[in-house]
Amino acid sequence: MNFKYGYGKGYKEFSINDENILMELRQNSVNIGLTGADEVERAIENPIGSEKLRHIVKPGEKIAIITSDITRPMPSKIVLPVVLKELEKAGVDRDDITVVFALGNHRKQTEEEKKYLVGEEIYNSVKCVDSDTSDCVHLGTTKNGTPVDIFRCVAEADRRICLGNIEFHYFAGYSGGAKAIMPGVSTRDAIQANHSQMVRDEARAGAMDDNPVRIDIEEVVQFVPIDFIVNVVLDENKQIIKAVAGHHVYAHREGCKFLDSLYKVEIPEKADIVLTTPGGYPKDINLYQAQKALDNSKNAVKDGGIVILLASCSEGLGERVFEKWIMSADSPDTLIKNIQENFELGGHKAAAIALVQKKAKIYLVSDMDEQLVRKMFMYPFKDVNEAIKSALEEMGHDAKILLMPYGGSTLPEVKNNAC
């Protein structure tokens, strides 16, 4: 069979013999009504656990709309016009609105990137800014000890509207909801305190009620209230097929239920080889982002198997501390030991990769320097067909291969607990 998977802003093509293919993980079949902006309008008109947005905001109030940065596939340019239209119904002037890109721990964006995210009309008529960890307001501390240090523009706003897309997150359970605030517009120290809970077993993809990271995230809202959320679920083509709006917990949970029905995929058994990819740009812009697809693959590969990660990583590793941890480690075991003894934001993703490496070898098909890839205890390839050929030579020519073209989105679950 021939395949064409997203890679950077283009594609990589490869072929695999039919008898080697265990399964290709695609989204489940679900009933889809409206799509795109029409679905966003429907959700805003029918909020969950909340009044309509037009009845919440008042003319003259300062409003912060928090949305995702360039590393996320959130279609802000589709969602924002619908939100602004609703605000206009309430008599809100655009001069009182600021769109805040939630950078979390990510790099600053260029003006062209901001314009790309929101569209030229909104960019030219609404103030659009990156969050800034050097300009934050301390509002308190959570029970977990996480400092609530929030970007000033958001902390001092009269109303906060959070936008986001919902997908599985490898230790916060799901993205979306209050995650726009924590870690979205929080300081590095605050993010580090929250993320330090990732080492606990309950902090895992698809887990919510007992997840210490998610519980801490939502406690932050007690200090910096969220007035309204608009979250979307995207299909494989990055199109909006579901939107939820309203209360930051109740609406978010409805979105998570829909995501489960779409992307929790049952597999008959674990595979000898898993080929996974984030799905192309922007999710494979660097290894720091592409790691999410790698993490989901560990649920589908046999112990001692091989994971082939197809990710351009055109910007390299993507994060300063992440790079420091990787370059200073002498083994995956070192990374795991270090994160347990001295949690550091950025290092947490290096340790997450190391946990996958304890289970399986990682073949990385990327644009990265081969020496750097080897330094990460991975096996470098430029051609995906060569990686597949090498994996089959190692695992046996009758080895079973499981394909995850949207590895950061799909969460494999083994049928009947088979091994």
C-alpha positions in Angstrom: 0.0 0.0 0.0 1.1 3.6 -0.7 0.8 6.3 1.8 1.3 10.1 1.9 1.7 11.7 5.3 2.1 15.3 6.4 5.7 16.4 6.9 6.5 20.1 7.5 4.4 22.1 5.1 4.5 19.2 2.6 4.3 15.4 2.5 6.4 12.3 2.6 5.4 9.3 0.6 6.1 5.6 1.4 4.9 2.1 0.7 4.4 -1.0 2.9 3.5 -4.5 1.9 -0.1 -5.2 2.8 0.7 -8.3 4.9 2.9 -6.2 7.3 0.1 -3.7 8.1 -1.7 -4.3 11.3 -3.8 -1.2 11.2 -3.9 2.5 10.2 -5.3 4.6 13.0 -7.8 7.1 11.7 -10.6 8.9 13.4 -13.7 7.0 14.3 -16.9 7.5 12.4 -19.1 10.0 14.3 -22.2 12.0 13.4 -21.2 15.5 12.3 -23.7 18.3 11.9 -22.4 21.8 11.1 -18.8 22.5 10.5 -16.4 25.5 10.5 -17.7 28.9 11.4 -21.3 27.7 11.3 -20.6 25.2 14.1 -18.8 27.9 16.1 -21.9 30.1 15.8 -24.2 27.3 16.9 -22.0 26.7 20.0 -21.9 30.3 21.0 -25.7 30.6 20.5 -26.1 27.5 22.8 -23.6 27.9 25.6 -23.1 25.1 28.1 -23.4 26.0 31.8 -23.3 29.7 31.1 -25.3 32.7 29.9 -24.8 33.8 26.3 -21.6 35.8 25.9 -23.5 38.9 24.8 -25.3 38.9 28.2 -22.1 38.5 30.2 -20.0 41.4 28.8 -20.8 45.1 29.0 -19.8 48.1 26.9 -16.7 49.8 28.2 -15.2 46.7 29.8 -11.7 45.7 28.9 -11.8 42.2 27.3 -8.9 39.8 26.8 -9.4 37.0 24.3 -6.7 34.4 24.9 -5.9 32.1 22.0 -3.2 29.7 20.9 0.2 30.6 19.3 1.8 29.4 16.1 2.7 25.9 17.5 -1.0 24.9 17.8 -3.4 24.1 15.0 -6.2 26.2 16.6 -8.0 28.0 13.7 -8.2 31.4 15.4 -9.0 33.2 12.1 -12.2 31.2 11.9 -13.3 31.3 15.5 -12.3 34.9 16.3 -14.7 36.6 13.8 -17.6 34.8 15.4 -16.6 35.8 18.9 -16.1 39.4 17.8 -19.5 39.4 16.2 -21.1 38.3 19.5 -19.2 41.0 21.4 -20.4 43.6 19.0 -24.0 42.5 19.8 -23.2 43.5 23.4 -22.0 46.9 22.3 -18.3 46.2 22.9 -15.9 48.4 21.0 -12.9 46.8 19.3 -10.7 49.4 21.0 -11.5 47.6 24.3 -10.5 44.2 23.1 -7.0 42.6 23.2 -6.2 39.3 21.5 -3.5 37.6 23.6 -1.5 34.7 22.1 -0.8 32.3 24.9 2.9 31.5 24.5 3.3 29.5 27.7 7.0 28.6 27.5 7.3 29.0 23.7 9.2 31.6 21.7 8.0 35.1 20.7 6.1 35.3 17.4 6.8 37.5 14.4 4.2 40.0 13.3 3.6 38.0 10.2 2.8 34.9 12.3 0.3 36.9 14.3 -1.3 38.2 11.2 -1.5 34.6 9.8 -3.1 33.3 12.9 -6.0 35.9 13.1 -6.3 37.1 9.6 -5.5 40.5 8.2 -8.8 42.2 9.0 -8.6 41.4 12.7 -4.9 42.0 12.9 -5.5 45.5 11.6 -8.5 46.3 13.7 -7.8 44.6 17.1 -4.8 44.8 19.3 -2.9 41.5 19.1 -0.1 40.7 21.5 2.1 37.8 22.7 1.9 37.0 26.4 5.0 38.1 28.3 6.5 36.2 31.3 8.4 39.3 32.3 5.2 41.3 32.8 3.0 39.3 35.1 0.8 39.9 38.2 1.0 37.6 41.3 -2.5 36.6 42.4 -1.9 33.8 44.9 -0.9 30.2 45.2 -2.8 27.0 44.6 -3.0 24.1 47.1 -0.3 22.3 45.1 2.0 25.3 45.6 1.7 26.6 42.1 2.2 30.4 42.0 -0.6 32.1 40.1 1.5 34.6 38.1 -0.5 35.8 35.1 0.3 38.1 32.2 -0.8 41.6 33.2 -3.0 42.2 30.2 -5.0 39.1 31.1 -4.9 39.6 34.9 -6.2 43.2 34.8 -8.9 42.6 32.1 -12.5 42.9 33.2 -13.5 39.9 31.1 -11.5 36.9 29.9 -12.6 34.7 27.0 -10.4 31.6 26.3 -10.2 30.0 22.9 -8.5 26.6 22.1 -8.7 23.3 20.4 -9.3 20.1 22.3 -7.0 17.1 21.8 -5.3 14.6 24.0 -2.4 15.8 26.2 0.1 13.4 27.4 0.0 14.5 31.1 -2.8 17.2 31.4 -5.3 14.7 30.0 -6.7 17.0 27.3 -5.8 20.4 25.9 -8.3 23.3 25.9 -10.4 24.8 28.7 -8.4 26.6 31.4 -5.1 25.5 29.8 -5.3 28.8 28.0 -4.5 30.5 31.3 -2.3 27.8 32.9 0.2 27.3 31.3 -0.9 29.7 28.4 -0.3 33.1 30.0 1.7 32.1 33.1 5.3 32.4 34.1 7.9 29.8 33.7 8.1 29.1 37.4 4.3 28.7 37.6 4.3 26.3 34.6 7.2 24.4 36.2 5.3 24.0 39.5 2.2 22.8 37.7 4.0 20.4 35.3 6.0 18.8 38.1 3.0 16.7 38.8 3.4 14.9 35.4 5.6 12.2 37.0 2.5 10.9 38.8 0.7 7.9 37.3 -2.7 9.8 37.3 -1.2 12.4 35.0 -1.8 10.8 31.6 -3.5 11.3 28.3 -7.3 11.0 28.4 -7.5 11.3 32.3 -9.3 14.2 33.9 -11.0 13.8 37.2 -8.1 12.3 39.1 -5.4 14.1 37.1 -3.3 16.3 39.4 -2.0 18.5 36.6 -5.6 19.2 35.3 -6.9 19.7 38.9 -4.2 22.3 39.5 -4.9 24.0 36.2 -8.5 24.5 37.0 -7.8 25.7 40.6 -6.0 28.7 39.0 -9.3 29.9 37.7 -10.3 30.7 41.3 -7.7 33.5 41.2 -8.2 34.6 37.6 -11.8 33.9 36.5 -12.6 32.7 33.0 -15.9 34.3 31.8 -16.4 32.2 28.7 -14.6 29.6 26.5 -14.9 28.6 22.9 -13.2 25.3 22.2 -13.1 23.3 19.0 -12.3 19.8 17.9 -10.6 19.4 14.5 -10.8 16.4 12.1 -7.8 15.0 10.3 -7.9 17.8 7.8 -7.8 20.5 10.6 -11.4 21.4 9.9 -13.7 22.3 12.8 -16.3 19.5 13.2 -17.3 20.3 16.8 -17.4 23.4 18.9 -18.4 23.9 22.6 -18.9 27.3 24.3 -19.7 28.5 27.8 -18.4 27.4 31.2 -14.7 26.6 31.4 -15.3 23.2 32.9 -18.8 22.1 31.8 -18.3 23.1 28.1 -14.8 21.7 28.1 -15.9 18.3 29.4 -18.5 18.0 26.6 -15.8 18.7 24.1 -13.6 16.0 25.6 -16.4 13.5 25.4 -16.7 14.2 21.7 -12.9 13.9 21.3 -13.0 10.5 23.0 -15.7 9.3 20.5 -13.6 10.6 17.6 -10.0 9.8 18.5 -9.8 7.0 21.1 -9.1 4.1 18.7 -9.3 0.4 19.7 -6.4 -1.7 18.4 -6.4 -5.6 18.2 -2.9 -5.9 19.7 0.4 -4.0 20.0 2.6 -3.8 17.0 6.3 -4.6 16.4 6.7 -1.3 14.6 4.7 1.9 15.0 5.1 4.7 12.4 3.8 7.9 13.9 3.7 11.5 12.8 2.3 14.7 14.3 0.6 15.4 10.9 2.9 18.1 9.6 3.2 21.8 10.3 2.9 23.3 12.8 2.9 20.3 15.0 6.3 19.0 13.7 7.9 22.4 13.7 10.4 21.2 16.3 11.0 18.1 18.5 9.6 19.8 21.5 6.2 19.8 19.8 6.5 16.5 17.8 7.1 14.7 21.1 3.4 14.4 21.7 2.9 12.1 18.7 5.8 10.0 20.0 4.2 9.7 23.5 0.9 8.3 22.2 2.8 5.7 20.2 4.0 4.0 23.4 0.5 2.7 23.9 0.7 0.8 20.6 4.2 -0.6 20.4 5.4 -3.9 21.9 8.2 -3.8 24.4 11.4 -4.1 22.5 9.8 -2.8 19.3 10.6 0.2 17.1 8.8 3.6 16.8 9.4 5.5 13.5 8.8 9.2 14.1 8.2 11.2 11.0 8.7 14.8 11.9 10.5 17.6 10.0 11.7 19.5 13.1 12.8 22.4 10.8 13.4 24.5 13.9 15.5 21.8 15.6 14.9 20.9 19.3 12.8 24.0 19.9 13.4 24.9 23.6 16.5 25.9 25.5 16.2 23.7 28.6 15.0 20.8 26.6 18.2 21.1 24.5 20.4 21.4 27.7 18.9 18.3 29.2 19.4 16.2 26.0 22.9 17.4 25.3 24.1 16.8 28.8 22.6 13.3 29.3 24.6 10.1 28.8 21.6 7.8 28.6 17.8 7.7 28.7 18.1 6.4 32.3 19.9 9.6 33.3 17.0 11.7 32.0 14.4 9.7 33.9 16.4 9.8 37.1 17.0 13.6 36.8 13.4 14.5 36.3 12.4 12.5 39.4 15.0 14.2 41.5 15.0 17.7 40.0 12.0 18.5 37.9 12.6 21.3 35.4 10.3 22.6 32.8 11.7 21.7 29.4 13.6 18.8 30.8 10.2 17.1 31.4 9.8 16.5 27.6 13.3 15.0 27.4 12.4 12.6 30.2 9.1 11.8 28.4 11.0 10.8 25.3 13.4 8.7 27.5 10.4 6.8 28.9 9.4 5.8 25.3 13.1 4.8 24.7 13.0 2.4 27.6 10.2 0.6 25.8 11.2 0.8 22.1 13.9 2.1 19.8 13.1 5.4 18.1 13.9 5.9 14.4 13.7 9.7 13.6 12.9 10.7 10.0 13.6 14.5 10.1 15.6 17.4 8.7 17.8 17.5 11.8 21.5 16.9 11.9 22.3 13.2 12.2 24.9 13.6 14.9 22.3 15.5 17.0 19.7 12.8 16.5 22.2 10.2 17.7 23.0 12.4 20.7 19.3 12.0 21.6 19.7 8.2 21.6 17.7 8.0 18.4 18.5 6.5 15.0 18.6 9.2 12.2 17.0 8.8 8.7 16.2 11.2 5.9 14.1 8.8 3.9 11.0 7.2 5.5 11.2 4.2 3.2 14.8 3.5 4.4 13.6 3.7 8.0 10.8 1.2 7.3 13.3 -1.1 5.5 15.7 -1.0 8.4 13.0 -1.6 11.0 11.8 -4.7 9.1 15.3 -6.0 8.9 15.6 -5.7 12.6 12.2 -6.9 13.7 11.7 -9.5 11.0 10.1 -9.2 7.5 6.8 -10.6 8.9 6.7 -7.8 11.6 3.4 -6.0 12.0 3.3 -2.3 11.5 0.8 0.1 13.0 0.4 3.5 11.4 -0.5 6.7 13.2 -0.8 9.5 10.7 -2.1 11.9 13.4 -0.1 10.6 16.3 -0.6 13.6 18.6 -4.4 13.2 18.2 -5.2 9.5 18.2 -5.0 7.6 21.4 -4.6 3.8 20.9 -6.4 1.4 23.4 -5.7 -2.3 23.2 -8.8 -4.4 22.7 -9.6 -6.6 25.7 -6.3 -5.7 27.3 -4.4 -7.8 24.8 -0.6 -7.5 24.8 
